[in-house]
Amino acid sequence: MKFKEKIEAGVVVFARTVIPILPRIVVYRLSRIAGFCIYVFTPKLRNVAAANIELVFGNSKLDAEKRRINIASLQSIVLTTLDVFWFSKNTVERVEKYMSYDDSFSSILDNQSSIILSAHFGSWEMIGLCCGANGHKLTSIAMPIKNPYVDRVLNVLRGKVGAIVTARKGGVRTVLKALKKGRGTALLIDQNTLPEEGGVFVPFFGLPVPVANVTGIFQSVVNSKVFIAWCFADEKGCYKAYAKPPFVPSDDMSSEDVTAHVTRELESVIHEYPDYWLWAYKRWCFYRESDDKEKYPFYAESYEEYSEYSKLVKKYRMARDAVDEANKVLMEFEEND
């Protein structure tokens, strides 16, 4: 394990030990302080978030309001992270005490094989917890964390209420099997999933972004209801879950049409509650040759150039692995000679 990974593992062990025993109000206030400190001391995150907020709201909001949204967003993500650990103790009891449900969310709990779509908005982790605590077991696809120890710990914590988290590679097949068996799934649809990874470019706040094109595929195979769901905490650290009415695609809608539709639905939620979306995420990371790159944030790069570079890197790694294997065989041959 590398030194950085050891530090990360140590932080996770500390958080797993200490955070669950803290009073609820302390956890909430800690998230306020930590989120503000991140805003002050991490200019890279702050600047990415500021560029994204400017892209969406432009002159419709004052600079002071944009800064407030930036800080509130970071505080929300800190609370989400802390709560992964805090709700690991007495999970069912704490979910019952600190989680409530809008009437719109009840239809999700009544549909065991539903497709729940969320985002890096409020606490997406709590969506899975509250479903699991109410007997609605989910199978989800998640991007593995680079640190294997941290990844294992997070998946163990998520599994406390019966959730199954599968890696992106081979994840579509796993989720389809689960849906066919009557088990629901929850997916984050605001991640950069490139076409070569199964994504498609669709408009998001006026600019095309790559989105995983799996919702329509899942729905067409198992005919499950599709929900946009989210939850966020109030000033006491108590969550409330919401959902849009179930969406059933028409017969003439392609999978790309479904992806574009749910992305628009997500956009409307973020626009209404901007404090809770992860603005520091590089969501407009790629533009195509046909797009107006001047409208994209400063961190955006050419998709075509990135794709070509990725292909070259893949070829280089394959060639390097082949050379390493050949050298290994040669060394074994010389040792046995």
C-alpha positions as CSV (number, residue, x, y, z in Angstrom):
1,M,0.0,0.0,0.0
2,K,1.4,3.4,-1.0
3,F,1.9,6.1,1.6
4,K,-1.0,8.2,0.4
5,E,-3.3,5.1,0.5
6,K,-2.1,4.4,4.1
7,I,-3.0,8.0,5.1
8,E,-6.5,7.6,3.4
9,A,-7.0,4.2,5.1
10,G,-6.1,5.8,8.5
11,V,-8.6,8.6,8.0
12,V,-11.3,6.1,7.1
13,V,-10.5,3.9,10.2
14,F,-10.7,7.1,12.4
15,A,-13.9,8.2,10.8
16,R,-15.5,4.7,11.1
17,T,-14.5,4.7,14.8
18,V,-15.3,8.3,15.9
19,I,-18.1,9.7,13.7
20,P,-20.8,7.1,14.6
21,I,-20.5,8.0,18.3
22,L,-20.9,11.7,17.9
23,P,-24.3,13.4,18.6
24,R,-26.3,14.2,15.5
25,I,-26.1,17.9,15.9
26,V,-22.3,17.8,16.2
27,V,-22.0,15.9,12.9
28,Y,-24.2,18.5,11.2
29,R,-22.3,21.4,12.6
30,L,-19.0,19.7,11.7
31,S,-20.2,19.5,8.1
32,R,-20.9,23.3,8.1
33,I,-17.4,24.1,9.4
34,A,-15.6,21.6,7.2
35,G,-17.5,22.7,4.1
36,F,-16.6,26.4,4.7
37,C,-12.9,25.4,5.3
38,I,-12.8,23.5,2.0
39,Y,-14.2,26.5,0.2
40,V,-11.5,28.8,1.7
41,F,-8.5,26.5,1.4
42,T,-9.1,24.5,-1.8
43,P,-9.1,27.0,-4.6
44,K,-9.2,24.3,-7.3
45,L,-12.6,23.0,-6.1
46,R,-13.9,26.5,-5.4
47,N,-13.0,27.7,-8.9
48,V,-14.5,24.7,-10.7
49,A,-17.7,25.2,-8.7
50,A,-17.7,28.9,-9.4
51,A,-17.4,28.3,-13.2
52,N,-20.2,25.8,-13.1
53,I,-22.5,28.1,-11.2
54,E,-21.7,30.9,-13.6
55,L,-22.5,28.7,-16.5
56,V,-25.9,27.8,-15.2
57,F,-27.1,31.1,-13.6
58,G,-25.0,33.8,-15.3
59,N,-26.4,37.2,-14.4
60,S,-29.6,35.9,-12.9
61,K,-28.0,35.7,-9.5
62,L,-25.7,38.2,-7.6
63,D,-22.1,37.2,-6.8
64,A,-22.9,37.0,-3.1
65,E,-25.6,34.4,-3.8
66,K,-23.3,32.4,-6.1
67,R,-20.7,32.3,-3.3
68,R,-23.3,31.1,-0.8
69,I,-24.4,28.3,-3.2
70,N,-20.8,27.3,-3.6
71,I,-20.2,27.0,0.1
72,A,-23.6,25.3,0.8
73,S,-22.8,22.7,-1.9
74,L,-19.5,21.8,-0.2
75,Q,-21.2,21.6,3.1
76,S,-23.8,19.3,1.7
77,I,-21.1,16.9,0.3
78,V,-19.3,16.9,3.6
79,L,-22.5,15.9,5.4
80,T,-23.1,13.2,2.9
81,T,-19.6,11.8,3.5
82,L,-19.8,12.0,7.3
83,D,-23.2,10.3,7.2
84,V,-21.9,7.3,5.4
85,F,-20.1,6.6,8.7
86,W,-22.6,8.0,11.1
87,F,-25.5,5.9,9.8
88,S,-23.4,2.8,10.0
89,K,-24.3,2.5,13.7
90,N,-27.8,1.5,14.6
91,T,-28.6,2.0,10.9
92,V,-32.3,1.1,10.9
93,E,-33.1,3.0,14.1
94,R,-31.3,6.1,12.9
95,V,-32.9,6.0,9.5
96,E,-36.3,5.8,11.2
97,K,-35.5,8.8,13.5
98,Y,-33.7,11.1,11.1
99,M,-35.4,10.2,7.7
100,S,-38.9,11.3,6.6
101,Y,-40.6,10.9,3.3
102,D,-42.6,13.2,1.1
103,D,-45.8,11.6,-0.3
104,S,-44.1,11.6,-3.7
105,F,-41.5,9.1,-2.4
106,S,-44.0,6.5,-1.2
107,S,-44.5,5.1,-4.7
108,I,-40.8,4.1,-4.8
109,L,-41.1,2.0,-1.7
110,D,-44.1,0.3,-3.2
111,N,-42.2,-0.7,-6.4
112,Q,-39.6,-3.3,-5.5
113,S,-38.1,-3.5,-9.0
114,S,-38.1,0.3,-9.7
115,I,-35.2,2.1,-11.4
116,I,-34.2,5.0,-9.1
117,L,-32.2,7.7,-10.7
118,S,-30.4,10.3,-8.6
119,A,-27.3,12.4,-8.7
120,H,-24.5,14.0,-6.7
121,F,-27.3,15.9,-5.1
122,G,-28.1,16.1,-1.4
123,S,-27.3,12.7,0.0
124,W,-27.6,10.1,-2.7
125,E,-26.2,7.5,-0.2
126,M,-29.3,8.1,2.0
127,I,-31.6,7.1,-0.9
128,G,-30.1,3.6,-0.8
129,L,-30.2,3.5,3.0
130,C,-33.8,4.5,3.4
131,C,-34.9,2.0,0.7
132,G,-32.9,-0.8,2.3
133,A,-34.2,0.1,5.8
134,N,-37.8,-0.2,4.4
135,G,-37.1,-3.6,2.9
136,H,-36.5,-2.3,-0.6
137,K,-33.1,-3.9,-1.5
138,L,-31.1,-2.2,-4.3
139,T,-28.3,-3.3,-6.6
140,S,-26.3,-0.4,-7.8
141,I,-23.4,0.4,-10.1
142,A,-20.6,2.5,-8.6
143,M,-17.2,3.7,-9.8
144,P,-14.6,1.9,-7.7
145,I,-12.5,4.2,-5.5
146,K,-8.8,3.9,-6.3
147,N,-7.8,3.0,-2.7
148,P,-9.0,-0.6,-2.5
149,Y,-9.3,-0.5,1.3
150,V,-11.5,2.5,1.3
151,D,-13.6,1.0,-1.5
152,R,-14.1,-2.2,0.5
153,V,-15.1,-0.3,3.7
154,L,-17.6,1.9,1.9
155,N,-19.2,-1.1,0.2
156,V,-19.5,-2.9,3.6
157,L,-21.2,0.1,5.1
158,R,-23.6,0.3,2.2
159,G,-24.4,-3.4,2.5
160,K,-25.6,-3.0,6.1
161,V,-29.2,-2.7,4.8
162,G,-28.9,-5.2,2.0
163,A,-27.5,-3.0,-0.8
164,I,-25.3,-4.7,-3.4
165,V,-22.7,-2.4,-5.1
166,T,-21.1,-3.6,-8.3
167,A,-18.3,-2.1,-10.3
168,R,-19.0,-0.4,-13.6
169,K,-17.3,-3.2,-15.6
170,G,-19.9,-5.9,-15.9
171,G,-22.3,-3.9,-13.8
172,V,-25.0,-3.5,-16.4
173,R,-25.4,-7.3,-16.7
174,T,-25.5,-7.6,-12.9
175,V,-28.2,-4.9,-12.5
176,L,-30.3,-6.4,-15.3
177,K,-30.3,-9.8,-13.5
178,A,-31.3,-8.1,-10.3
179,L,-34.2,-6.2,-11.9
180,K,-35.5,-9.4,-13.5
181,K,-35.5,-11.0,-10.1
182,G,-37.6,-8.1,-8.7
183,R,-34.8,-6.2,-7.1
184,G,-34.5,-2.5,-7.6
185,T,-31.6,-0.4,-8.7
186,A,-30.3,3.1,-8.0
187,L,-28.0,5.0,-10.5
188,L,-26.3,8.3,-10.5
189,I,-26.9,9.9,-13.9
190,D,-24.7,13.1,-13.6
191,Q,-21.4,11.4,-14.2
192,N,-19.2,11.7,-17.2
193,T,-19.7,8.5,-19.1
194,L,-18.1,8.7,-22.5
195,P,-19.6,7.0,-25.7
196,E,-16.9,4.3,-25.6
197,E,-18.0,3.5,-22.1
198,G,-21.7,3.3,-23.0
199,G,-22.6,7.0,-22.8
200,V,-24.3,9.5,-25.1
201,F,-24.1,13.3,-25.3
202,V,-27.3,15.0,-24.3
203,P,-28.1,18.6,-23.3
204,F,-27.6,19.6,-19.7
205,F,-28.3,23.3,-18.8
206,G,-27.9,24.1,-22.5
207,L,-24.6,22.3,-23.2
208,P,-24.1,18.7,-24.3
209,V,-22.5,16.4,-21.7
210,P,-21.9,12.6,-21.8
211,V,-24.4,10.6,-19.8
212,A,-24.7,6.8,-19.2
213,N,-27.2,5.5,-21.7
214,V,-28.5,2.6,-19.6
215,T,-31.9,3.8,-18.2
216,G,-33.8,3.2,-21.5
217,I,-32.1,-0.1,-21.9
218,F,-33.0,-1.3,-18.4
219,Q,-36.6,-0.1,-18.7
220,S,-37.1,-1.7,-22.1
221,V,-35.9,-5.1,-20.9
222,V,-37.7,-5.3,-17.5
223,N,-40.5,-2.7,-18.0
224,S,-39.8,-1.2,-14.6
225,K,-41.0,2.2,-13.5
226,V,-38.3,5.0,-13.6
227,F,-38.1,7.5,-10.7
228,I,-36.0,10.6,-10.2
229,A,-35.3,10.8,-6.4
230,W,-33.4,13.0,-4.1
231,C,-33.1,13.9,-0.4
232,F,-31.4,16.6,1.6
233,A,-31.1,17.6,5.3
234,D,-32.5,20.5,7.2
235,E,-30.7,22.6,9.8
236,K,-31.1,19.9,12.4
237,G,-29.5,17.2,10.2
238,C,-32.8,15.5,9.5
239,Y,-33.4,14.2,5.9
240,K,-36.5,14.2,3.8
241,A,-36.8,12.2,0.6
242,Y,-38.6,13.3,-2.6
243,A,-39.3,11.9,-6.0
244,K,-40.8,13.0,-9.3
245,P,-43.8,11.0,-10.6
246,P,-42.8,7.6,-12.2
247,F,-41.8,7.9,-15.8
248,V,-42.8,5.2,-18.3
249,P,-41.2,5.8,-21.8
250,S,-43.5,5.7,-24.8
251,D,-43.0,3.0,-27.4
252,D,-41.5,5.5,-29.9
253,M,-38.8,6.7,-27.5
254,S,-35.3,5.5,-28.1
255,S,-32.8,4.8,-25.3
256,E,-31.2,8.2,-26.1
257,D,-34.5,9.9,-25.9
258,V,-35.0,8.4,-22.4
259,T,-31.6,9.5,-21.3
260,A,-32.2,13.1,-22.5
261,H,-35.6,13.1,-20.8
262,V,-34.3,12.0,-17.3
263,T,-31.4,14.4,-17.6
264,R,-33.9,17.3,-18.2
265,E,-35.8,16.2,-15.1
266,L,-32.7,16.2,-13.1
267,E,-31.8,19.6,-14.4
268,S,-35.1,21.0,-13.1
269,V,-34.4,19.6,-9.6
270,I,-30.9,21.1,-9.5
271,H,-32.2,24.5,-10.7
272,E,-34.8,24.5,-7.9
273,Y,-32.5,23.5,-5.1
274,P,-29.0,24.6,-6.2
275,D,-27.5,24.4,-2.7
276,Y,-27.4,20.7,-2.8
277,W,-25.7,19.7,-6.1
278,L,-22.0,19.0,-6.3
279,W,-20.9,22.1,-8.3
280,A,-17.3,21.2,-7.7
281,Y,-17.6,18.2,-10.1
282,K,-16.2,18.8,-13.6
283,R,-19.6,18.0,-15.3
284,W,-18.9,19.9,-18.5
285,C,-15.5,18.2,-18.9
286,F,-15.7,17.5,-22.6
287,Y,-16.8,19.3,-25.8
288,R,-17.0,17.8,-29.3
289,E,-15.8,19.4,-32.5
290,S,-19.4,20.3,-33.3
291,D,-19.9,22.1,-30.0
292,D,-19.2,25.8,-29.2
293,K,-16.2,25.3,-26.9
294,E,-16.3,29.0,-25.8
295,K,-19.4,28.3,-23.8
296,Y,-17.8,25.6,-21.8
297,P,-15.9,26.1,-18.5
298,F,-12.2,26.7,-18.3
299,Y,-11.5,23.0,-17.4
300,A,-13.2,21.5,-20.5
301,E,-11.2,19.7,-23.1
302,S,-11.7,18.2,-26.5
303,Y,-13.5,14.9,-26.4
304,E,-11.9,13.8,-29.7
305,E,-8.4,14.6,-28.5
306,Y,-9.0,12.9,-25.2
307,S,-10.4,9.8,-26.9
308,E,-7.4,9.6,-29.3
309,Y,-4.9,10.1,-26.4
310,S,-6.7,7.4,-24.4
311,K,-6.4,5.0,-27.3
312,L,-2.6,5.7,-27.5
313,V,-2.2,5.1,-23.8
314,K,-4.1,1.9,-24.0
315,K,-1.9,0.6,-26.9
316,Y,1.2,1.7,-25.0
317,R,0.1,-0.2,-21.8
318,M,-0.7,-3.3,-23.9
319,A,2.7,-3.1,-25.6
320,R,4.5,-2.6,-22.2
321,D,2.6,-5.5,-20.6
322,A,3.6,-7.7,-23.6
323,V,7.3,-6.7,-23.2
324,D,7.1,-7.4,-19.5
325,E,5.6,-10.8,-20.1
326,A,8.3,-11.6,-22.7
327,N,11.1,-10.5,-20.3
328,K,9.6,-12.7,-17.6
329,V,9.5,-15.7,-19.8
330,L,13.1,-15.0,-21.0
331,M,14.3,-14.8,-17.4
332,E,12.6,-18.0,-16.5
333,F,14.1,-19.7,-19.5
334,E,17.6,-18.5,-18.6
335,E,17.2,-19.6,-15.0
336,N,16.2,-23.1,-16.1
337,D,19.0,-23.3,-18.8
